[in-house]
Every structure is written in structure tokens, then in C-alpha cells.
């Protein structure tokens, strides 16, 4: 039974609360009436001098601000004007001094591009007449007009709608499909790279050569440095190899000099002799007949009798500078892996920030090493040998036939043949070898031509060997479809055809269209993925996208010449180097490390005599050398005018994304065609 509520206590509590509240109000009123503080703030008068002074100061500050902004605007306009004038003067000078007998002027591709340029200019003139006549609002029909110009335009509309647009749209659809397939391949590679980073997958060596004092624990290693007229870089590459942390009696250095310049031969001989005096086992070899280029040079060196005493061979191009611990970081992976043929390391570039061209190259090669090489090395144990900064098992080289002279990509050739014989490869992303990027567009273009024509030669020669090999169907498919077709043939084909041919044509044949996501969005996403391995290069993402499309004409031309055995596909031109060392004291460090190996008197005598002679010869050769100058590239210039003409037509149709893409892509082609990217020597 519940107890009844007590209302007496509640009534007493309410009375006490009301009494206290009245007392509080009385006290508060008394305190306000007795101790209130009143402050009077006078308003400023119009004649107050401080107010006038403040107003004058504000007006003066505002005047200074506007003067500063005007000065900044004037400086910006002056800079833009000076830059434009300098650009025009440079372009005019290069046009007036250009060599009219260049190779591009007589090539079939250039003639086709020139014909295409004339065609689009005529079409633009025709479309301008139609635009100002108002025919784009009400197109004339063939039967309803009597004027000749209107009848011609009406016939043109009928022809392009019924006969030109369908095949052009079909070709565009094919290129779009290829573009999407290649994009999917790139996304898969990026996912593989993310998985490697997430799971921390990397090769593990079963043995380490740290501080072992037993010389017999170190295998015999042959080091080869092939070079040809490498005047600027021979010294630093030889020095970097000679100071390697490896027992001298277990290492032999071969300097394979194919130079045809006598002064360069003498310089390299003197450098080799200097290191021989310091106790390094180093040999100078020179061929009288430079057959087979680099492949022939390496093949000749491997034919020496003493090579049979060595188990591994490390190869470095003349501009590469391996670290002192390079062999200790690579050779241990062969221990316990009898089926391992190659250990490839990553390239690091000493001049990646030299100019815009080197920055864009760094983006490409960072993706190649960080993503392509690493993913292929981890998941399928196969990738293309980069030709340098790698260690081969000599037994694997001999088993797959050694170096062959049939292509200009001997490194890829030997890698494919070793893969067909069942050998495995390892890629070390954390072992870097310093090297140099080509700083001039001419050198870079020749390098890219060789890199994209050679794979097509190799594909044509090794296709049936791949089919007859004992590899699994999956490995054959990867080698044919992905390694050769998709990444070496399809990529330059659709890039050039889609963005340099089809897109401008769709501006004049409007019945065929390219969606905006093909022109802008998907390429932008792919560019972001490509630039992730080099995050510091994100400010250059737009120039990278435009420059890659610009290089498509060179890669397409190289791919066609290699596939159909044109003469230019067999050209081997050594990439020009400038000799930018990563460490200024590399040679000084080498001299310091080698001092205990020789007597002081002989060191001073050899350095003084050979140093003065080498310097005199070098200065003489520089004076008699050819003068470098920038040049014009006619294919790029013709494509620039094609794209700019198409951008004008796109402006008439009010196609925003297409217009901006064509405009900036045309400007990029123009800059490259005038050789305004990369090293400027004239």
C-alpha cells in the first residue's frame, strides 16, 4: 500500500523560495541606485585634427596600394611582352637558319602530315564561308539551291554524312577500345604496385657480403663499361666502378671503347692506365670495326678467354655511376637461386630538375621502374632488361645464345630469349644507380626512336620462337599480347591516331564524334596514375599529358619503321650526354681511396703528366668539334598547325573541352617543333 503525498512540506518550500526571491530583488535595486557608474563618450567633432590626419593617412595608403598593383601589372605585362618577343626572335632565327635537307622533310609520314595540313586548311576556309553565310543554322539541301557555292557545300554535307563519317567513327571506336584496354592495363599495374607496398613484398637474399675477410667467399665478377665517343662521362663512370667495395682480385673491369675519335681514345686509355697504376684490375679494349654497335661490342668482349673464369657480369653504360656497395647489394641474390639469370636495379637521375624536358622524362621513367618493372619482377619474374645497371649470370647469357646484333634493342632481345629458356629475373627497386637524362630534345627524340623501333624488330623476329617455346600459354600470352602488342605497338598507334588525326577530323566531319571523357577525363586520370611514383612532379601534370601526346608522332613513326623494316629502324645513334656528375668530389674520393695502393712518387708523376696531356687534348678537341644548335622539327610543326586549325573550327561549333584541348595541344606541338623545350644552345 503506497503512502499518501505530504502537501504541507511542498507549501512551506514554495513560501520560502518566494521570500528569498523578493529579498534578492530589493538588494539588487539598492546597489544599482547607490553605486552605478556612468561613462559619457563624446562624439568626435568635424574639426578634430586627429580625425583629419587618420583620413589623410587612409587615402595615402589606398593610393600606395593602387600604385603597387599597377606596378605589378606593368611588370607582368613587360615580362610577357619581352618573353613573347624573345620567343618570336628565337623562332625566326631557327626558321631562317634551318636545314632544308633534314630527314623529316623527305619522310613518307611528313608528306602525309603535310597533305593533311593542306586539307584541313581548305576545309577551315570552307567552314568559315558557311559560318558567315549562316548555313550552320539552316544547312542548304542539294535540290533547294541554285548557287554554286551552296550546292558544293550541300554536296559536301551529304558526302561527309554518308561516306566519311561512318568509317571515321568506326576507326575512332576502335581506337577508343584500345585506349580503354591500355588504361585498364595501367590501372592493374598500379593496383599491383599498391599491393606490393601494402604487403611489403620484395626479393630476399640468402647471403650477405658485409665484412667477410675471406676473399674466397666472393664470386668472380666481370664488369663491362661499353662506350662510344663518351668524352663527357668516361672519367666519372670508370672512377665509380673502380672504387667498388669488392675484393680487387675477384673483380675485373673491361672498358669497351668503340670510339672513332682518336683524341677520345687517348683520353680513355690514359684514364685506364691511371687506374691500373693504382692497383685496379682494369683492361682497355678497342675494336677497329664497329659492327653490331653495342651488341657487337659486348659480344666481342665476352669472347675473351679469361671470361670463363668469371661467374657474373655487371654492365654499366658510360654515364652510369654505381655506388661502392652495388655488387654487395646485387650479387647475393644469385646464391641459392640457380635459375636466376638477371638482377636489375633502378635508375636514379642526377639532372632530373635541369629543365622541363628532364622533369617530364623523370615522370615516365619513375613509373616504368616503380610500377612496370617492380610488378613484373614480383609477380611473373620477367621484365625487359634495361641494358645497364644490371648483373647477369654468364651461364644464362651463354645458354640463350649470347648477344645478337639483329636489332637495336639488344638488351630486350637477350631478356626475351633468356625468358624463353626458363630463366628468372629479379628487380631491386631500392638499389639505385645514378645516371643522366638527355637534356636536349634532339637527343631524347633519337633515343625514343631507337627504343620504339627496336621492339617491333624483335617482335617480328621472335614471334614464332615464342609460339614454339615450351612456356605455358599464360606466359606466351603475356609476352605477345601485353609485353609486345599492348605496350609497344598499340600504345603509340592509338595515341597518335586518336589525338592527332581523328580528333582534328571530327571537328570538320561533325557527324563523327569523340566524347569528352575520351579527350579529357580518362587521359587526366591516367596522367595522375602515371605521376604517382614521382609525387613532386604533380605541378607538371598538364605539360606531361600534352608532351606525351606530342611524342606520339615520334613513337608512331619508330613503331612503323621497326615493324615494316624501314631504313631508319636500324640506325644506332649514341644518346648525347653532358657529364653531369651527382657528386662533385667523386674522382677526388676515388683518388683518396686508392692512395695506399701505390707509391706517392708514381702517383704524382702519372697525375701530373697524364693530367696535363689529357687536358690539352680535351681542349683541342672541343675547339675543333662541331657547334651544336637547336633545330626545327617539321612533323611537329605541321601537326601544330593542324591542331590549331582544328581548334578554330571547334570554336565555331562552341565545343569547349575539345577547343581547349586542341588549342593547348597545338601550342605544345609548336613549342616542341621550334625546339624550345630542353637544352637551348642557340
MINUBA-64297 format. One line per field, with one value per residue (C-alpha): residue number from 0; x, y, z. Coordinates in nm, 3 decimals, padded with zeros to 5 digits. Example, Ala and Ser with C-alpha at 12.3 -4.5 7.8 and 13.67 -1.06 7.14 Angstrom:
<sites>
seq <- c(0:1) $
c1 <- c(01.230:01.367) $
c2 <- c(-00.450:-00.106) $
c3 <- c(00.780:00.714) $
</sites>
This chain:
<sites>
seq <- c(0:1:2:3:4:5:6:7:8:9:10:11:12:13:14:15:16:17:18:19:20:21:22:23:24:25:26:27:28:29:30:31:32:33:34:35:36:37:38:39:40:41:42:43:44:45:46:47:48:49:50:51:52:53:54:55:56:57:58:59:60:61:62:63:64:65:66:67:68:69:70:71:72:73:74:75:76:77:78:79:80:81:82:83:84:85:86:87:88:89:90:91:92:93:94:95:96:97:98:99:100:101:102:103:104:105:106:107:108:109:110:111:112:113:114:115:116:117:118:119:120:121:122:123:124:125:126:127:128:129:130:131:132:133:134:135:136:137:138:139:140:141:142:143:144:145:146:147:148:149:150:151:152:153:154:155:156:157:158:159:160:161:162:163:164:165:166:167:168:169:170:171:172:173:174:175:176:177:178:179:180:181:182:183:184:185:186:187:188:189:190:191:192:193:194:195:196:197:198:199:200:201:202:203:204:205:206:207:208:209:210:211:212:213:214:215:216:217:218:219:220:221:222:223:224:225:226:227:228:229:230:231:232:233:234:235:236:237:238:239:240:241:242:243:244:245:246:247:248:249:250:251:252:253:254:255:256:257:258:259:260:261:262:263:264:265:266:267:268:269:270:271:272:273:274:275:276:277:278:279:280:281:282:283:284:285:286:287:288:289:290:291:292:293:294:295:296:297:298:299:300:301:302:303:304:305:306:307:308:309:310:311:312:313:314:315:316:317:318:319:320:321:322:323:324:325:326:327:328:329:330:331:332:333:334:335:336:337:338:339:340:341:342:343:344:345:346:347:348:349:350:351:352:353:354:355:356:357:358:359:360:361:362:363:364:365:366:367:368:369:370:371:372:373:374:375:376:377:378:379:380:381:382:383:384:385:386:387:388:389:390:391:392:393:394:395:396:397:398:399:400:401:402:403:404:405:406:407:408:409:410:411:412:413:414:415:416:417:418:419:420:421:422:423:424:425:426:427:428:429:430:431:432:433:434:435:436:437:438:439:440:441:442:443:444:445:446:447:448:449:450:451:452:453:454:455:456:457:458:459:460:461:462:463:464:465:466:467:468:469:470:471:472:473:474:475:476:477:478:479:480:481:482:483:484:485:486:487:488:489:490:491:492:493:494:495:496:497:498:499:500:501:502:503:504:505:506:507:508:509:510:511:512:513:514:515:516:517:518:519:520:521:522:523:524:525:526:527:528:529:530:531:532:533:534:535:536:537:538:539:540:541:542:543:544:545:546:547:548:549:550:551:552:553:554:555:556:557:558:559:560:561:562:563:564:565:566:567:568:569:570:571:572:573:574:575:576:577:578:579:580:581:582:583:584:585:586:587:588:589:590:591:592:593:594:595:596:597:598:599:600:601:602:603:604:605:606:607:608:609:610:611:612:613:614:615:616:617:618:619:620:621:622:623:624:625:626:627:628:629:630:631:632:633:634:635:636:637:638:639:640:641:642:643:644:645:646:647:648:649:650:651:652:653:654:655:656:657:658:659:660:661:662:663:664:665:666:667:668:669:670:671:672:673:674:675:676:677:678:679:680:681) $
c1 <- c(00.000:00.154:00.198:-00.007:00.179:00.273:00.147:00.247:00.618:00.563:00.367:00.637:00.910:00.726:00.679:01.049:01.155:00.925:01.057:01.420:01.346:01.189:01.488:01.729:01.539:01.543:01.919:01.990:01.781:01.961:02.305:02.216:02.073:02.374:02.682:02.602:02.889:02.803:03.057:02.994:03.177:03.198:03.142:03.426:03.370:03.423:03.711:03.910:04.270:04.325:04.028:04.158:04.502:04.358:04.153:04.459:04.664:04.394:04.374:04.752:04.767:04.495:04.687:05.005:04.812:04.678:05.022:05.170:04.906:04.958:05.333:05.287:05.055:05.302:05.587:05.380:05.288:05.650:05.767:05.505:05.598:05.971:05.915:05.694:05.946:06.228:06.021:05.944:06.308:06.422:06.163:06.254:06.625:06.570:06.339:06.587:06.882:06.704:06.843:06.602:06.755:06.652:06.536:06.185:06.135:06.164:05.992:05.665:05.499:05.590:05.447:05.124:05.103:05.170:04.889:04.661:04.753:04.661:04.332:04.228:04.319:04.095:03.817:03.851:03.819:03.510:03.359:03.430:03.238:02.950:02.958:02.934:02.664:02.462:02.450:02.535:02.185:01.998:02.214:02.126:01.999:02.108:01.772:01.669:01.958:02.091:02.405:02.727:02.884:02.571:02.539:02.901:02.851:02.531:02.709:02.991:02.743:02.590:02.927:03.065:02.744:02.702:03.057:03.317:03.160:03.083:03.439:03.585:03.353:03.439:03.812:03.750:03.560:03.843:04.096:03.871:03.854:04.234:04.265:04.041:04.229:04.558:04.405:04.286:04.636:04.779:04.525:04.608:04.978:04.908:04.699:04.984:05.224:04.992:04.969:05.348:05.372:05.092:05.230:05.592:05.682:06.044:06.313:06.521:06.887:07.001:07.351:07.517:07.871:07.924:08.262:08.376:08.756:08.765:08.824:08.711:08.358:08.325:08.241:08.435:08.263:08.335:08.239:08.186:08.160:08.067:08.115:08.145:08.281:08.176:08.401:08.199:08.128:08.404:08.604:08.330:08.193:08.534:08.606:08.272:08.336:08.697:08.615:08.357:08.370:08.469:08.798:09.020:09.144:08.783:08.687:08.794:08.685:08.657:08.641:08.492:08.567:08.408:08.511:08.607:08.761:09.131:09.152:08.871:09.052:09.367:09.178:09.012:09.342:09.508:09.227:09.252:09.630:09.591:09.369:09.596:09.878:09.656:09.620:09.280:09.243:09.113:09.154:09.106:08.958:08.903:08.751:08.871:08.538:08.230:07.993:07.677:07.707:07.667:07.566:07.872:08.091:07.960:07.976:08.339:08.427:08.254:08.465:08.786:08.947:08.959:08.580:08.538:08.693:08.407:08.058:07.875:07.898:07.780:07.709:07.712:07.669:07.920:07.703:07.615:07.769:07.703:07.752:08.051:07.824:07.647:07.788:07.728:07.362:07.303:07.529:07.394:07.057:07.218:07.319:07.074:06.880:07.030:06.756:06.814:06.969:06.943:06.933:06.821:06.846:06.667:06.797:06.828:06.884:07.133:06.981:06.609:06.546:06.767:06.484:06.125:06.226:06.420:06.134:05.889:06.129:06.162:05.784:05.786:06.086:05.973:05.651:05.848:06.075:05.846:05.542:05.612:05.947:05.862:05.521:05.651:05.952:05.749:05.458:05.598:05.979:06.019:06.073:06.280:06.646:06.726:07.064:07.265:07.283:07.223:07.414:07.386:07.478:07.726:07.591:07.247:07.393:07.577:07.279:07.043:07.291:07.474:07.450:07.299:07.331:06.996:06.815:06.891:06.747:06.998:06.901:06.537:06.647:06.865:06.595:06.325:06.549:06.650:06.282:06.208:06.475:06.308:06.543:06.405:06.472:06.475:06.421:06.556:06.367:06.565:06.907:06.968:07.233:07.295:07.278:07.199:06.891:06.924:06.874:06.814:06.506:06.716:06.897:06.575:06.392:06.666:06.668:06.290:06.305:06.550:06.355:06.030:06.157:06.373:06.089:05.897:06.205:06.237:05.867:05.884:06.195:06.093:05.719:05.744:06.013:05.768:05.497:05.735:05.875:05.790:05.650:05.295:05.014:04.974:05.339:05.315:05.004:05.171:05.476:05.286:04.972:05.094:05.471:05.484:05.144:04.975:05.272:05.495:05.256:04.905:05.008:05.185:04.929:04.614:04.784:04.890:04.583:04.325:04.456:04.650:04.437:04.086:04.020:04.103:03.898:03.592:03.596:03.534:03.330:03.095:02.881:03.167:03.235:03.477:03.324:03.466:03.569:03.798:03.956:03.994:03.877:04.029:04.365:04.368:04.310:04.581:04.820:04.751:04.826:05.145:05.269:05.208:05.557:05.703:05.473:05.697:05.615:05.242:05.274:05.379:05.083:04.929:05.259:05.322:04.987:05.039:05.403:05.321:05.071:05.336:05.587:05.332:05.434:05.795:05.692:05.440:05.697:05.951:05.698:05.602:05.966:06.057:05.754:05.799:06.182:06.235:06.592:06.566:06.483:06.841:07.007:07.204:07.287:07.456:07.250:07.440:07.550:07.674:07.867:07.671:07.809:07.593:07.883:08.140:08.407:08.359:08.701:08.865:08.715:08.843:09.193:09.180:09.069:09.336:09.636:09.752:09.767:10.058:10.365:10.337:10.603:10.443:10.104:10.230:10.418:10.126:09.872:10.085:10.189:09.868:09.651:09.817:09.821:09.457:09.352:09.535:09.384:09.038:09.063:09.189:08.906:08.650:08.777:08.763:08.428:08.103:07.895:07.565:07.248:06.877:06.681:06.329:06.114:05.881:05.646:05.575:05.527:05.288:05.084:05.082:04.915:04.672:04.560:04.542:04.335:04.103:04.075:03.945:03.682:03.596:03.549:03.292:03.098:03.131:03.287:03.454:03.665:03.764:03.863:04.087:04.249:04.322:04.449:04.693:04.797:04.869:05.074:05.270:05.344:05.455:05.693:05.843:05.863:06.062:06.287:06.201:06.189:06.505:06.855:06.883:07.216:07.132) $
c2 <- c(00.000:00.331:00.626:00.947:01.258:01.521:01.859:02.060:02.036:02.145:02.455:02.553:02.518:02.742:03.019:03.017:03.043:03.343:03.520:03.475:03.597:03.923:03.982:03.939:04.191:04.454:04.420:04.443:04.760:04.932:04.852:04.992:05.315:05.386:05.264:05.296:05.419:05.635:05.700:05.958:05.909:06.227:06.203:06.331:06.669:06.750:06.984:06.728:06.723:06.356:06.255:06.455:06.301:05.949:06.017:06.154:05.851:05.612:05.791:05.784:05.412:05.341:05.538:05.343:05.017:05.104:05.219:04.887:04.687:04.896:04.843:04.467:04.465:04.671:04.437:04.134:04.288:04.384:04.031:03.877:04.119:04.052:03.677:03.689:03.899:03.669:03.369:03.526:03.621:03.270:03.112:03.346:03.274:02.898:02.914:03.124:02.900:02.566:02.289:02.223:01.884:01.725:01.367:01.457:01.671:01.368:01.105:00.949:01.034:01.400:01.412:01.256:01.507:01.795:01.678:01.652:02.009:02.145:01.957:02.093:02.449:02.422:02.274:02.555:02.817:02.639:02.622:02.991:03.084:02.863:03.014:03.373:03.274:03.128:02.780:02.620:02.721:02.613:02.380:02.402:02.094:01.978:02.025:02.356:02.576:02.712:02.894:02.710:02.760:02.650:02.347:02.250:02.287:02.084:01.807:01.820:01.775:01.476:01.315:01.354:01.228:00.922:00.824:00.987:00.990:00.613:00.486:00.768:00.687:00.317:00.395:00.622:00.346:00.101:00.347:00.416:00.043:00.015:00.323:00.171:-00.160:00.019:00.224:-00.092:-00.236:00.073:00.055:-00.313:-00.229:00.043:-00.196:-00.445:-00.176:-00.078:-00.444:-00.473:-00.165:-00.283:-00.635:-00.515:-00.771:-00.766:-01.018:-01.160:-01.250:-01.572:-01.442:-01.107:-00.988:-00.739:-00.763:-01.104:-01.123:-01.449:-01.348:-01.689:-01.614:-01.353:-01.482:-01.368:-01.069:-00.918:-00.551:-00.411:-00.043:-00.014:00.336:00.522:00.876:00.938:01.238:01.397:01.097:00.838:00.960:00.953:00.615:00.448:00.604:00.490:00.130:00.121:00.223:-00.053:-00.229:-00.571:-00.762:-00.639:-00.988:-01.106:-00.831:-00.734:-00.415:-00.409:-00.066:-00.145:00.161:00.185:00.547:00.653:00.981:00.941:01.203:01.034:00.701:00.857:01.012:00.683:00.494:00.743:00.706:00.326:00.343:00.570:00.319:00.032:00.210:00.228:-00.147:-00.189:-00.481:-00.291:-00.356:-00.127:-00.283:-00.110:-00.258:-00.145:-00.238:-00.112:-00.383:-00.455:-00.138:-00.210:-00.574:-00.636:-00.465:-00.681:-00.996:-00.930:-00.875:-01.196:-01.390:-01.335:-01.647:-01.518:-01.471:-01.841:-01.772:-01.541:-01.629:-01.298:-00.990:-00.642:-00.395:-00.016:00.239:00.520:00.772:00.540:00.575:00.273:00.305:00.144:-00.125:-00.207:-00.559:-00.636:-00.545:-00.742:-01.049:-01.214:-01.276:-01.533:-01.751:-02.039:-01.929:-02.139:-02.041:-01.668:-01.501:-01.127:-00.881:-00.541:-00.222:00.109:00.420:00.748:01.070:01.337:01.601:01.536:01.900:02.053:02.166:02.087:01.804:01.618:01.663:01.506:01.219:01.159:01.110:00.849:00.656:00.670:00.496:00.246:00.142:00.188:00.022:-00.176:-00.330:-00.392:-00.550:-00.773:-00.872:-00.967:-01.148:-01.308:-01.286:-01.134:-00.784:-00.617:-00.575:-00.203:-00.255:-00.127:-00.125:-00.500:-00.818:-01.125:-01.485:-01.563:-01.917:-01.778:-01.549:-01.838:-02.074:-01.838:-01.757:-01.452:-01.103:-01.082:-00.794:-00.836:-00.543:-00.207:-00.327:-00.596:-00.570:-00.662:-00.931:-01.112:-01.081:-01.234:-01.524:-01.591:-01.591:-01.844:-02.071:-02.057:-01.820:-01.584:-01.218:-01.010:-00.636:-00.436:-00.111:00.004:-00.028:00.278:00.354:00.718:00.820:01.111:01.204:01.358:01.731:01.823:01.730:01.608:01.352:01.247:01.205:00.984:00.776:00.727:00.636:00.356:00.241:00.210:00.079:-00.195:-00.378:-00.407:-00.555:-00.801:-00.890:-00.967:-01.184:-01.369:-01.420:-01.779:-01.859:-01.758:-01.980:-02.278:-02.234:-02.467:-02.189:-02.202:-02.046:-01.776:-01.669:-01.675:-01.459:-01.215:-01.189:-01.144:-00.956:-00.739:-00.705:-00.651:-00.568:-00.359:-00.169:-00.144:-00.134:-00.037:00.249:00.463:00.365:00.481:00.780:00.928:00.821:00.924:01.260:01.381:01.253:01.151:01.435:01.714:01.537:01.520:01.899:01.909:01.590:01.668:01.358:01.158:01.249:01.182:01.201:01.449:01.171:01.029:01.367:01.495:01.290:00.945:01.085:01.309:01.014:00.812:01.104:01.120:00.748:00.787:01.070:00.898:00.738:01.090:01.294:01.603:01.632:01.696:02.063:01.932:01.702:01.910:01.957:01.585:01.492:01.729:01.630:01.259:01.321:01.526:01.242:01.006:01.114:01.008:00.681:00.603:00.670:00.450:00.171:00.169:00.177:-00.113:-00.320:-00.282:-00.273:00.081:00.207:00.437:00.145:00.015:00.345:00.345:00.691:00.726:00.942:01.263:01.316:01.630:01.468:01.600:01.415:01.358:01.418:01.683:01.501:01.158:01.150:01.311:01.043:00.775:00.918:00.934:00.572:00.446:00.626:00.330:00.109:00.286:00.484:00.857:00.938:00.738:00.886:01.241:01.171:00.997:01.257:01.549:01.412:01.244:01.518:01.797:01.591:01.490:01.847:01.977:01.709:01.775:02.148:02.091:01.852:02.095:02.371:02.152:01.994:02.067:02.356:02.249:02.434:02.392:02.287:02.272:01.959:01.976:01.694:01.853:02.196:02.060:01.883:02.203:02.394:02.106:02.110:02.490:02.494:02.233:02.441:02.734:02.507:02.378:02.737:02.791:02.491:02.608:02.280:02.385:02.088:01.996:02.355:02.392:02.054:02.126:02.473:02.370:02.055:02.261:02.509:02.219:02.080:02.428:02.463:02.121:02.181:02.500:02.306:02.538:02.252:02.114:02.247:02.579:02.627:02.888) $
c3 <- c(00.000:-00.111:00.124:00.060:-00.051:00.213:00.077:00.385:00.311:-00.050:00.057:00.307:00.041:-00.207:00.053:00.144:-00.224:-00.288:00.022:-00.082:-00.434:-00.307:-00.079:-00.371:-00.585:-00.306:-00.254:-00.624:-00.660:-00.371:-00.510:-00.853:-00.715:-00.493:-00.688:-01.055:-01.280:-01.581:-01.859:-02.130:-02.458:-02.658:-03.030:-03.250:-03.398:-03.761:-03.680:-03.477:-03.621:-03.532:-03.747:-04.042:-04.001:-03.996:-04.308:-04.489:-04.388:-04.516:-04.851:-04.887:-04.805:-05.060:-05.320:-05.243:-05.273:-05.616:-05.729:-05.615:-05.800:-06.113:-06.091:-06.056:-06.356:-06.559:-06.465:-06.564:-06.899:-06.960:-06.878:-07.107:-07.385:-07.351:-07.337:-07.646:-07.837:-07.733:-07.841:-08.178:-08.236:-08.143:-08.371:-08.656:-08.613:-08.615:-08.915:-09.112:-09.021:-09.053:-09.268:-09.551:-09.622:-09.295:-09.282:-09.176:-09.485:-09.713:-09.496:-09.603:-09.274:-09.311:-09.663:-09.536:-09.250:-09.489:-09.717:-09.415:-09.316:-09.659:-09.644:-09.303:-09.404:-09.711:-09.500:-09.247:-09.521:-09.649:-09.300:-09.237:-09.551:-09.438:-09.090:-09.208:-09.456:-09.171:-09.322:-08.989:-08.870:-09.184:-09.394:-09.763:-09.943:-10.286:-10.455:-10.297:-10.405:-10.731:-10.614:-10.694:-10.351:-10.170:-10.395:-10.330:-09.956:-09.969:-10.159:-09.905:-09.620:-09.793:-09.871:-09.521:-09.359:-09.581:-09.677:-09.450:-09.105:-09.073:-09.136:-08.928:-08.639:-08.670:-08.657:-08.359:-08.180:-08.240:-08.100:-07.801:-07.725:-07.749:-07.531:-07.265:-07.275:-07.225:-06.944:-06.771:-06.803:-06.637:-06.355:-06.298:-06.281:-06.025:-05.816:-05.827:-05.712:-05.425:-05.324:-05.320:-05.099:-04.870:-04.824:-04.837:-05.098:-05.207:-05.301:-05.019:-05.047:-04.882:-04.809:-04.745:-04.810:-04.532:-04.364:-04.473:-04.469:-04.662:-05.023:-05.146:-05.029:-05.304:-05.653:-05.958:-06.120:-06.460:-06.502:-06.852:-06.948:-07.318:-07.457:-07.785:-07.807:-07.447:-07.399:-07.120:-06.896:-06.936:-06.638:-06.377:-06.487:-06.476:-06.137:-05.993:-06.100:-05.985:-05.627:-05.576:-05.241:-05.373:-05.348:-05.629:-05.711:-05.754:-05.998:-06.350:-06.529:-06.908:-07.071:-07.412:-07.622:-07.966:-08.015:-08.365:-08.246:-08.181:-07.906:-07.712:-07.740:-07.598:-07.309:-07.215:-07.246:-07.013:-06.761:-06.769:-06.731:-06.429:-06.251:-06.347:-06.165:-05.859:-05.841:-06.008:-06.248:-06.549:-06.923:-07.222:-07.537:-07.870:-08.186:-08.524:-08.687:-08.501:-08.626:-08.434:-08.225:-07.853:-07.904:-08.117:-07.858:-07.574:-07.786:-07.872:-07.505:-07.394:-07.643:-07.445:-07.300:-06.943:-06.928:-06.845:-06.503:-06.406:-06.287:-06.321:-06.540:-06.443:-06.724:-06.694:-06.969:-06.981:-06.796:-06.506:-06.162:-05.939:-05.567:-05.396:-05.246:-05.573:-05.606:-05.239:-05.285:-05.606:-05.626:-05.304:-05.473:-05.703:-05.408:-05.382:-05.695:-05.969:-06.214:-06.164:-06.469:-06.404:-06.116:-06.243:-06.037:-06.061:-06.234:-06.043:-06.233:-06.137:-06.367:-06.335:-06.236:-06.505:-06.735:-06.825:-07.059:-06.790:-06.543:-06.788:-06.858:-06.486:-06.461:-06.736:-06.611:-06.248:-06.349:-06.558:-06.273:-05.974:-06.132:-06.451:-06.363:-06.000:-06.066:-06.345:-06.138:-05.830:-05.995:-06.313:-06.269:-06.615:-06.748:-07.014:-06.930:-06.924:-07.088:-06.793:-06.412:-06.401:-06.317:-06.541:-06.475:-06.753:-06.784:-06.870:-07.137:-07.299:-07.285:-07.468:-07.743:-07.611:-07.752:-08.102:-08.346:-08.518:-08.350:-08.191:-07.856:-07.770:-07.402:-07.468:-07.713:-07.460:-07.193:-07.414:-07.518:-07.157:-07.061:-07.335:-07.186:-06.845:-06.664:-06.398:-06.326:-06.007:-05.989:-05.692:-05.657:-05.353:-05.520:-05.734:-05.992:-06.079:-06.443:-06.669:-06.871:-07.218:-07.181:-07.545:-07.741:-08.033:-07.815:-07.645:-07.976:-08.120:-07.803:-07.816:-08.185:-08.108:-07.803:-08.003:-08.335:-08.182:-08.001:-08.328:-08.496:-08.211:-08.216:-08.586:-08.539:-08.223:-08.277:-08.400:-08.144:-07.873:-08.021:-08.044:-07.694:-07.405:-07.189:-07.059:-07.260:-06.995:-07.029:-07.407:-07.391:-07.154:-07.378:-07.705:-07.601:-07.315:-07.345:-07.722:-07.868:-07.599:-07.455:-07.762:-08.061:-07.956:-07.725:-07.989:-08.254:-08.076:-07.913:-08.246:-08.443:-08.186:-08.070:-08.376:-08.666:-08.562:-08.318:-08.570:-08.837:-08.612:-08.598:-08.975:-09.004:-08.719:-08.772:-08.615:-08.254:-07.973:-07.625:-07.378:-07.140:-07.410:-07.480:-07.126:-06.830:-06.884:-07.005:-06.699:-06.466:-06.641:-06.607:-06.234:-06.204:-06.406:-06.189:-05.853:-05.842:-05.872:-05.643:-05.653:-06.024:-05.975:-06.084:-06.426:-06.480:-06.761:-06.950:-06.906:-07.064:-07.357:-07.410:-07.414:-07.694:-07.874:-07.853:-08.006:-08.357:-08.293:-08.130:-08.404:-08.674:-08.495:-08.445:-08.813:-08.928:-08.700:-08.792:-09.168:-09.168:-09.290:-09.302:-09.001:-08.771:-08.794:-08.702:-08.380:-08.250:-07.913:-07.678:-07.614:-07.253:-07.081:-06.799:-06.502:-06.200:-05.897:-05.661:-05.733:-05.537:-05.697:-05.860:-05.559:-05.337:-05.572:-05.557:-05.179:-05.151:-05.389:-05.237:-05.023:-05.331:-05.498:-05.417:-05.380:-05.638:-05.916:-05.831:-05.857:-06.178:-06.350:-06.240:-06.348:-06.685:-06.795:-06.648:-06.848:-07.166:-07.128:-07.061:-07.367:-07.588:-07.449:-07.509:-07.863:-07.941:-07.804:-08.030:-08.338:-08.252:-08.423:-08.300:-08.151:-08.235:-08.196:-08.500:-08.637:-08.643:-08.938:-08.846:-08.509:-08.667:-08.930:-08.662:-08.457:-08.739:-08.796:-08.434:-08.417:-08.736:-08.587:-08.269:-08.475:-08.627:-08.280:-08.164:-08.436:-08.305:-07.942:-07.827:-07.503:-07.394:-07.749:-07.823:-07.519:-07.574:-07.941:-07.858:-07.586:-07.768:-08.079:-07.876:-07.726:-08.072:-08.177:-07.881:-07.947:-08.321:-08.261:-08.019:-07.732:-07.482:-07.329:-07.371:-07.556:-07.734:-07.996) $
</sites>
